[in-house]
């Protein structure tokens, strides 16, 4: 028999043994997987070294199920060579991995490890169980039993896992002896692992079909129309699957990080005067004068009525408009920066990108995500709030959800929406340490009114949104303390003359603000005019609701795991035409209202600066007046941003 024939025989024997001896365990595991998928849970798959190939196989190959989250962590990849082997034997990675990939209670994690003794796979198994997850171990029981555990729990994987699928791989893995060398060759582990993975997938898909559920199965990329079908699954599961969802958005979509424009401090005099067309916004001064000293506005008025202080430097801004800086209270990212990265650096990146668009202050906005990621996001915003970032000021945190209605999910992922919980909101509030400023809640959900009341008593503004609330349910929310409506019209119950719903309630209540996305894509001009006419100029707040795509020019962009995104005329779409989020920035909102809807410029500016400041209770921002913070935006006649001043410092100047 040739060596090849001998290897073929060994492979056949291995596969047959797995089919016969592990059938019950594979079927038990498939039953758990199918039930979890039916409930909208995510399936995590983790392996180190060559076992990572099996995790990749389960996720990426045609036939793979969409909700499988393969932990393809480069620290343990075979591409790292021997260092991955050393890393696998090092304790302390488990908690970081679980947090990074968003493992939650009642999730299932499949851990593949031939030896089943090294620190990382065994410690991940133990920590996952401690968090209430269910562990399926794929390991060689016989080979593992001959090895001493190399982990802080002194355990083998087969001792820890809830279900063990024995891959029957021999001690040492390789199985063919060749005369003249000491080591055996021709490993079996990858073949065994991939066979088990695909057998599990087959059993799981069959069970889902028997349950009357259409399995979320990837379509092979060489099949016509596969992109559209697979993208529908991506949109459904994106934020649950770290390396194609939020992690993808974290990438610098069109620029490598090292190529990113760095905004450097601009030398600013301690005392200076701006001369130009001033919009306060309550008054317009064609030849106006703003005197700034330190971080404050010292004086404002008509140029011919004022005396320029002797020590003040004069900045003549001919044909320019001087306005209060814009405040974006609802924004997720800008120019590649993404709040969902959960790091202080991501918040700083947003801050420095936003000043190019006239934003002098903002509320980074989180949404329904794994709870561990939400905690990281809260901490990152808390740490950045109030700091001098050489960019827009972080005013605190906005959380859009998770207590919102799945019936009006918009672009959100249903799996991370939750029933209102007072215990959880108290924990969120405590973690924020007072930096939680705004939160979106659907008032019709059981327990939502109690949440709104509790937040209101703590000084947190509640906004009604992503809701199917009736008129009376919305009114109860407002009466409980809600003072804002999240992106009016979008992701909420439609207006009908016999069922006015939340839109009717919001337009009627004089004490309630409404957000509008004025990109003329999310809301058409007639609907914008209707809201502004009914609410008045002082109760409308322009928001961007922007994703990391905001601020990018028209073109095609890609990031890991997704088909290309095309931006044309400010509209971002996937290949199937699905909207890929907002690319809006507030200076474009100002342009749309002023130039295209013919709304007076001072009122458009009021909606982007004064009104958000009033909602947040910021008496020192949103208006050019004596004593206020010198947060200003200088606009060209075409309403593009020429200069941004934050706290009296010139932070950005167009070149």
C-alpha positions in Angstrom: 0.0 0.0 0.0 1.4 3.5 -0.9 1.6 6.2 1.7 -1.2 8.1 0.0 -3.5 5.0 0.1 -2.5 4.4 3.7 -3.5 8.1 4.5 -6.8 7.7 2.7 -7.5 4.6 4.7 -6.7 6.4 8.0 -9.0 9.3 7.0 -11.9 7.0 6.1 -11.4 5.1 9.4 -11.4 8.4 11.3 -14.6 9.7 9.6 -16.4 6.5 10.1 -15.5 6.4 13.8 -16.7 10.0 14.2 -20.0 9.2 12.5 -20.6 6.0 14.5 -19.2 6.9 18.0 -20.1 10.6 18.1 -23.5 10.6 16.4 -25.4 11.2 19.6 -23.2 14.1 20.7 -23.4 15.7 17.2 -27.2 15.4 17.3 -27.4 16.8 20.8 -25.2 19.7 19.8 -27.3 20.3 16.6 -30.4 20.3 18.7 -29.0 23.1 20.9 -27.8 25.1 17.9 -31.1 24.9 16.1 -33.1 26.0 19.1 -30.6 28.8 19.8 -30.8 30.1 16.2 -34.6 29.9 16.4 -34.5 32.2 19.4 -32.3 34.7 17.7 -29.1 33.8 19.6 -25.6 33.9 18.2 -23.3 30.8 17.9 -19.7 31.5 18.7 -16.9 29.3 17.3 -13.4 29.6 18.6 -10.2 27.7 17.8 -6.5 28.6 18.0 -3.8 27.8 15.5 -4.9 25.3 12.9 -8.2 24.9 14.7 -9.0 28.5 13.7 -9.4 27.1 10.2 -12.4 25.1 11.4 -14.0 28.2 12.9 -13.4 30.0 9.6 -14.9 27.0 7.7 -18.1 27.1 9.8 -18.6 30.8 9.1 -17.2 31.6 5.7 -17.9 28.6 3.5 -21.0 28.2 1.4 -23.6 26.4 3.6 -22.4 28.2 6.7 -25.1 29.7 9.0 -25.3 33.5 9.2 -25.5 33.7 13.0 -22.1 32.0 13.5 -19.6 34.4 15.0 -16.1 33.0 14.3 -13.5 34.3 16.6 -10.8 34.8 14.0 -8.4 36.5 16.5 -5.0 37.2 14.9 -3.1 36.7 18.1 -3.8 33.0 17.8 -3.7 32.6 14.0 -1.3 30.3 12.2 -0.3 33.3 10.3 1.6 34.4 13.4 3.7 31.2 13.3 5.3 30.0 16.5 4.1 33.1 18.4 0.5 31.9 18.1 1.5 28.6 19.8 3.1 30.5 22.6 0.1 32.9 23.0 -2.2 29.9 23.2 -0.4 28.6 26.3 -0.5 32.0 28.0 -3.2 32.6 30.7 -5.3 35.8 30.9 -6.7 36.1 27.4 -10.1 34.6 28.1 -11.9 37.6 29.5 -10.6 39.9 26.8 -11.8 37.5 24.1 -15.2 37.1 25.6 -15.6 40.9 25.9 -14.2 41.5 22.4 -16.5 39.1 20.6 -19.6 39.9 22.7 -20.4 36.5 24.2 -23.5 36.8 26.3 -25.7 34.7 28.7 -27.4 31.7 26.9 -25.2 32.0 23.8 -23.5 28.8 22.6 -19.8 28.6 22.1 -18.1 25.8 20.1 -14.4 25.5 21.2 -12.1 23.5 19.0 -8.8 22.3 20.5 -7.1 19.0 19.6 -5.0 18.8 22.7 -7.7 20.5 24.9 -5.1 21.4 27.6 -3.8 24.9 26.7 -4.6 28.0 28.6 -6.6 30.0 26.1 -9.3 27.4 24.9 -9.8 25.9 28.4 -10.0 29.2 30.1 -12.4 30.6 27.5 -14.5 27.5 28.1 -14.6 28.0 31.9 -15.2 31.8 31.7 -18.0 31.3 29.1 -19.7 28.8 31.4 -19.4 31.2 34.3 -21.2 33.8 32.2 -24.1 31.4 31.5 -23.1 30.3 28.0 -23.2 26.7 26.9 -20.0 25.1 25.8 -19.5 22.5 23.1 -16.0 21.1 23.0 -14.4 19.5 19.9 -11.3 17.8 21.1 -9.3 14.5 21.1 -10.2 12.8 24.4 -7.6 10.1 24.1 -4.8 12.4 23.1 -5.8 15.0 25.7 -5.9 12.5 28.5 -2.2 11.8 27.9 -1.2 15.5 28.4 -0.9 17.6 31.5 -3.2 20.6 31.6 -1.4 24.0 30.8 -4.1 26.3 32.2 -4.9 28.0 35.5 -7.8 25.7 36.2 -5.7 22.5 35.7 -8.5 21.1 33.5 -8.9 19.4 30.2 -11.4 20.8 27.7 -13.4 17.5 27.8 -13.8 17.9 31.6 -15.2 21.4 31.2 -17.5 21.3 28.1 -21.2 20.7 28.4 -21.1 18.5 25.3 -17.9 16.9 24.0 -17.5 15.8 20.4 -14.4 13.6 20.3 -12.5 14.1 17.0 -10.6 10.8 17.5 -7.3 12.4 16.4 -4.3 10.3 17.6 -1.8 11.5 20.1 0.7 13.7 18.2 -1.9 14.3 15.5 0.0 13.0 12.5 -0.6 9.3 11.5 1.8 8.1 8.8 5.3 6.7 9.6 8.0 7.1 6.9 11.2 5.1 7.2 14.2 7.4 7.9 12.5 10.1 10.0 11.5 10.1 13.6 8.3 12.2 13.3 5.0 11.0 11.8 3.5 13.1 9.0 0.0 13.7 7.5 -2.1 15.3 10.3 -5.7 14.4 10.7 -7.0 17.3 12.9 -8.1 19.7 10.2 -9.9 17.0 8.3 -11.6 15.7 11.4 -12.5 19.2 12.6 -14.0 20.4 9.3 -15.9 17.2 8.9 -17.4 17.6 12.4 -18.2 21.3 11.6 -20.0 20.6 8.4 -21.8 17.6 9.9 -23.0 19.9 12.7 -24.2 22.4 10.1 -26.1 19.8 8.1 -27.8 18.4 11.2 -28.7 22.0 12.4 -30.1 23.1 9.0 -32.2 19.9 8.8 -33.6 20.5 12.3 -34.4 24.1 11.4 -36.3 23.0 8.3 -38.2 20.4 10.4 -39.1 23.2 12.8 -40.6 25.2 9.9 -37.8 27.8 10.0 -36.0 28.9 6.9 -32.3 28.4 7.8 -30.1 31.6 7.6 -27.7 29.9 5.2 -25.0 31.7 3.1 -25.2 31.4 -0.6 -22.0 30.5 -2.5 -20.4 33.6 -4.0 -20.4 32.1 -7.5 -24.2 31.9 -7.6 -26.0 34.7 -9.4 -27.7 37.1 -7.0 -25.8 35.7 -4.0 -24.7 39.2 -2.9 -28.3 40.3 -2.4 -29.3 37.2 -0.5 -26.2 37.2 1.7 -26.5 41.0 2.4 -30.0 40.4 3.8 -28.4 38.1 6.3 -25.7 40.5 7.0 -28.2 43.3 7.8 -30.1 40.9 10.1 -27.1 39.7 12.0 -24.4 42.4 11.6 -24.1 43.7 15.1 -24.1 40.1 16.5 -21.1 39.0 14.4 -18.1 41.0 15.4 -15.9 40.6 12.4 -18.4 41.5 9.8 -20.6 43.9 11.7 -19.5 46.6 14.1 -15.9 45.5 13.9 -16.1 46.1 10.1 -17.4 49.6 10.6 -14.6 50.3 13.0 -12.1 50.0 10.1 -11.1 53.2 8.5 -13.4 52.7 5.6 -11.7 54.6 2.9 -8.3 55.5 4.5 -5.7 53.7 6.4 -5.2 55.0 9.9 -1.7 56.3 9.1 -3.0 58.2 6.2 -5.8 59.9 8.1 -5.8 63.7 8.3 -4.6 64.9 11.7 -6.1 68.2 12.8 -3.3 70.1 14.4 -3.8 73.0 16.9 -4.0 76.4 15.3 -2.3 79.2 17.1 -5.0 81.4 18.6 -4.6 84.8 20.2 -5.9 85.0 23.8 -8.0 88.1 22.8 -9.4 88.7 19.3 -12.3 90.2 17.4 -14.2 88.6 14.5 -15.7 90.9 12.0 -18.3 89.6 9.5 -22.0 88.8 9.1 -23.1 87.6 12.6 -26.2 85.4 13.2 -26.7 85.1 16.9 -29.3 83.4 15.8 -32.0 85.7 17.2 -30.5 88.7 15.5 -28.6 89.2 12.2 -25.8 91.8 12.1 -24.7 92.3 8.5 -21.5 94.1 9.7 -21.1 92.4 13.0 -18.5 92.2 15.7 -17.7 89.4 18.2 -15.1 90.0 20.9 -13.5 86.9 22.3 -11.2 86.6 25.3 -9.9 83.3 26.6 -12.8 80.9 26.3 -15.7 83.4 26.5 -17.6 85.9 24.3 -16.9 89.3 25.8 -19.0 91.5 23.5 -21.2 91.3 20.4 -22.9 94.0 18.2 -22.7 96.2 15.2 -19.2 97.0 14.1 -19.9 100.8 13.8 -21.2 100.9 17.4 -18.3 99.0 19.0 -14.7 99.8 20.0 -12.1 97.3 19.3 -9.9 96.6 22.4 -6.3 97.8 22.0 -4.8 94.3 22.7 -7.3 92.4 20.6 -6.2 90.9 17.3 -8.7 91.5 14.4 -9.8 88.7 12.1 -11.7 90.2 9.2 -14.1 87.6 7.7 -15.3 89.3 4.6 -18.2 87.5 2.9 -18.3 85.0 5.8 -21.1 84.1 8.3 -20.3 83.9 12.0 -22.8 81.6 13.8 -23.0 79.7 17.0 -21.3 76.3 16.8 -23.5 73.3 15.8 -24.4 70.7 18.4 -25.2 67.2 17.2 -27.1 65.3 19.9 -27.5 62.1 17.8 -24.5 60.8 15.9 -22.8 57.4 15.8 -19.7 58.2 13.7 -18.0 60.4 11.2 -15.3 59.8 8.5 -14.5 56.3 9.7 -14.6 57.1 13.4 -17.2 54.9 15.2 -18.5 55.2 18.8 -19.2 51.4 18.8 -15.5 50.7 18.9 -15.8 51.3 22.6 -12.5 53.1 23.1 -11.6 56.6 24.1 -9.6 56.9 21.0 -12.7 56.3 18.9 -14.5 59.2 20.7 -11.5 61.4 20.2 -11.4 60.6 16.5 -15.1 61.6 16.2 -14.4 64.8 18.1 -11.6 65.8 15.7 -13.4 64.8 12.6 -16.6 66.7 13.5 -15.0 70.2 13.8 -14.4 70.1 10.1 -18.2 70.1 9.8 -18.9 73.0 12.2 -19.7 70.8 15.2 -18.4 72.3 18.4 -20.2 69.9 20.8 -21.9 66.5 20.5 -23.4 63.5 22.2 -21.8 60.3 20.9 -24.7 57.9 20.4 -24.7 54.2 21.3 -27.5 51.7 20.4 -28.6 48.1 21.0 -25.4 46.1 21.1 -24.0 43.3 23.3 -24.1 44.5 26.9 -20.4 44.2 27.3 -19.8 46.4 24.3 -22.4 48.9 25.7 -20.4 49.0 29.0 -17.2 49.7 27.1 -18.9 52.5 25.1 -20.3 54.1 28.2 -16.8 54.0 29.8 -15.1 55.5 26.7 -17.6 58.4 26.5 -17.4 58.9 30.3 -13.6 59.2 30.1 -13.7 61.7 27.2 -16.5 63.9 28.5 -15.4 67.4 29.3 -11.8 66.8 28.3 -9.9 69.2 26.0 -9.7 67.0 22.9 -8.6 69.6 20.3 -11.9 69.0 18.7 -15.6 69.1 19.4 -16.6 68.9 23.1 -18.1 65.7 24.3 -21.1 66.7 26.3 -22.0 63.2 27.5 -23.7 60.1 26.1 -26.8 59.4 24.1 -28.1 55.8 24.1 -30.6 54.9 21.4 -32.3 51.9 23.0 -32.0 49.1 24.0 -35.6 49.5 25.3 -37.2 50.0 21.9 -39.8 48.1 19.9 -38.6 45.4 17.5 -41.6 46.2 15.3 -39.9 49.6 14.5 -36.3 48.5 14.5 -35.1 50.6 11.6 -31.5 49.5 11.0 -31.1 48.2 14.5 -30.6 44.5 15.3 -33.6 43.0 17.1 -31.5 40.5 19.1 -30.1 43.3 21.3 -33.4 45.0 22.0 -34.5 44.2 25.6 -37.5 44.6 27.8 -37.1 47.7 30.1 -35.3 46.8 33.3 -34.9 49.2 36.2 -32.0 47.2 37.6 -30.2 47.4 34.3 -30.8 51.1 33.8 -29.5 51.9 37.3 -26.3 50.0 36.4 -26.0 51.9 33.1 -26.5 55.2 34.9 -24.0 54.3 37.6 -21.4 53.3 35.0 -21.9 56.6 33.2 -21.2 58.5 36.4 -23.6 61.2 35.4 -22.5 61.5 31.8 -25.7 59.8 30.4 -27.7 62.7 29.0 -30.2 61.3 26.6 -31.9 57.9 26.0 -34.4 56.6 23.5 -37.3 54.5 24.9 -40.4 53.0 23.3 -43.2 54.1 25.8 -45.6 51.2 24.9 -43.2 48.5 26.2 -44.1 47.0 29.6 -42.1 48.8 32.3 -41.1 51.7 30.0 -43.0 54.4 31.8 -41.2 53.5 35.0 -37.9 53.8 33.2 -38.9 57.2 31.8 -39.9 58.5 35.2 -36.7 57.2 36.8 -34.5 58.8 34.2 -36.4 62.1 34.4 -35.9 62.2 38.2 -32.1 61.7 37.6 -32.0 64.5 35.1 -31.6 62.3 32.0 -33.6 63.4 29.0 -35.8 60.7 27.7 -36.6 60.6 24.0 -39.4 58.5 22.5 -38.4 56.6 19.4 -38.2 53.3 17.5 -41.8 52.9 18.7 -45.2 51.7 17.6 -46.8 53.9 20.3 -50.4 55.0 19.8 -51.4 58.6 20.5 -52.4 57.8 24.1 -49.3 55.7 24.8 -47.1 58.6 23.5 -48.9 61.1 25.6 -48.3 58.9 28.7 -44.6 58.9 27.8 -44.6 62.7 27.6 -46.5 63.0 30.9 -43.9 60.7 32.5 -41.2 63.1 31.6 -40.1 62.4 28.0 -39.1 65.7 26.3 -37.9 64.7 22.9 -38.7 62.5 19.9 -35.9 60.5 18.1 -35.7 61.3 14.4 -39.4 62.1 13.9 -41.1 60.0 11.1 -38.3 57.4 11.0 -38.8 54.1 12.7 -42.1 54.9 14.3 -45.9 54.4 13.9 -47.2 56.1 10.8 -49.6 59.1 11.1 -53.3 58.5 10.2 -56.1 60.9 10.7 -58.0 58.4 12.8 -54.8 57.0 14.4 -52.4 60.0 14.8 -50.0 57.9 16.9 -46.7 59.3 18.2 -46.3 61.6 15.3 -49.6 63.3 16.0 -48.8 63.5 19.8 -45.3 64.9 19.1 -46.6 67.6 16.7 -49.3 68.6 19.2 -47.2 68.9 22.4 -45.7 72.3 22.8 -43.3 71.2 25.4 -41.7 68.5 23.3 -38.7 68.8 20.9 -38.5 66.7 17.8 -35.3 65.6 15.9 -35.2 65.7 12.1 -32.8 64.1 9.7 -32.7 66.8 7.0 -30.8 64.9 4.3 -33.9 64.9 2.1 -33.5 61.1 1.9 -34.8 60.0 5.3 -37.5 62.6 5.3 -38.9 64.3 2.2 -39.2 68.2 2.0 -43.0 68.3 2.5 -42.7 66.3 5.7 -39.9 68.5 7.0 -42.0 71.6 6.3 -45.0 70.1 8.0 -43.0 69.3 11.2 -41.3 72.7 11.3 -44.6 74.5 10.7 -46.4 72.6 13.5 -43.6 72.6 16.0 -42.2 76.1 15.3 -38.6 77.0 14.8 -37.7 76.7 18.5 -38.8 73.0 19.0 -37.0 71.3 16.1 -33.5 69.9 16.4 -31.5 68.9 13.4 -29.5 65.7 13.9 -27.3 63.7 11.6 -27.8 60.2 13.0 -24.6 59.7 11.1 -22.6 56.5 10.6 -18.9 56.3 10.0 -19.6 56.9 6.3 -20.5 60.5 7.1 -18.3 63.1 5.6 -16.9 60.9 2.8 -17.2 62.1 -0.8 -19.2 60.2 -3.4 -17.4 57.0 -4.4 -17.2 53.3 -3.6 -16.0 52.0 -0.2 -15.3 48.6 1.2 -14.7 47.1 4.6 -14.1 43.5 5.7 -17.0 41.1 5.1 -19.2 43.5 3.2 -19.9 44.1 -0.5 -19.0 47.5 -1.7 -20.9 50.5 -0.4 -21.6 53.2 -3.0 -22.2 56.8 -2.0 -23.9 58.9 -4.7 -25.3 62.4 -4.1 -24.8 61.7 -0.3 -26.9 58.5 -0.4 -25.1 55.4 0.7 -26.4 52.1 -0.6 -25.4 48.4 -0.7 -25.3 46.5 -4.0 -29.0 45.6 -3.6 -30.0 49.2 -3.1 -30.5 49.0 0.7 -29.7 52.3 2.5 -26.3 51.9 4.3 -27.1 54.5 7.0 -26.8 58.3 7.1 -23.9 60.2 5.6 -25.2 63.5 6.7 -23.3 66.2 8.5 -25.0 69.2 10.0 -23.7 71.9 7.7 -25.4 70.0 4.9 -28.7 70.0 6.9 -28.3 73.8 7.2 -27.8 74.0 3.4 -30.8 71.8 2.6 -33.2 73.9 4.8 -31.9 77.3 3.8 -31.1 76.8 0.1 -33.6 74.1 -0.9 -36.5 74.5 1.4 -36.1 78.3 1.6 -36.3 78.4 5.4 -34.5 81.6 6.7 -30.9 80.8 7.6 -31.1 82.1 11.1 -33.8 79.5 11.9 -31.9 76.7 10.3 -28.9 77.6 12.5 -31.2 77.8 15.5 -32.3 74.2 14.9 -28.7 73.0 14.8 -27.3 75.1 17.7 -29.7 76.9 20.0 -32.4 74.3 20.2 -30.1 71.3 21.1 -28.4 73.5 23.7 -31.8 74.4 25.2 -32.9 70.8 25.4 -29.7 69.8 27.2 -30.0 72.8 29.6 -26.8 74.4 28.3 -27.2 78.1 29.1 -23.7 78.8 28.0 -23.9 77.4 24.5 -26.0 77.6 21.3 -26.1 81.4 21.1 -23.7 84.2 20.4 -24.1 86.4 23.5 -21.9 87.9 26.2 -20.7 85.4 28.8 -21.3 82.3 26.6 -18.6 79.9 25.6 -16.9 81.0 22.4 -18.1 78.0 20.4 -18.5 79.4 16.9 -18.6 78.2 13.3 -17.6 80.5 10.4 -19.5 79.6 7.2 -18.7 80.6 3.6 -21.5 82.0 1.5 -22.3 78.6 0.1 -22.6 77.4 3.8 -19.6 75.2 3.7 -17.4 75.4 6.8 -14.5 77.8 6.8 -13.5 77.8 10.4 -14.5 76.2 13.7 -13.8 77.7 17.1 -14.3 75.7 20.3 -13.8 77.3 23.7 -12.2 80.3 22.1 -9.6 78.3 20.3 -9.5 78.0 16.5 -9.6 74.3 16.1 -10.2 74.0 12.3 -9.6 76.2 9.3 -10.3 75.2 5.8 -7.3 75.3 3.5 
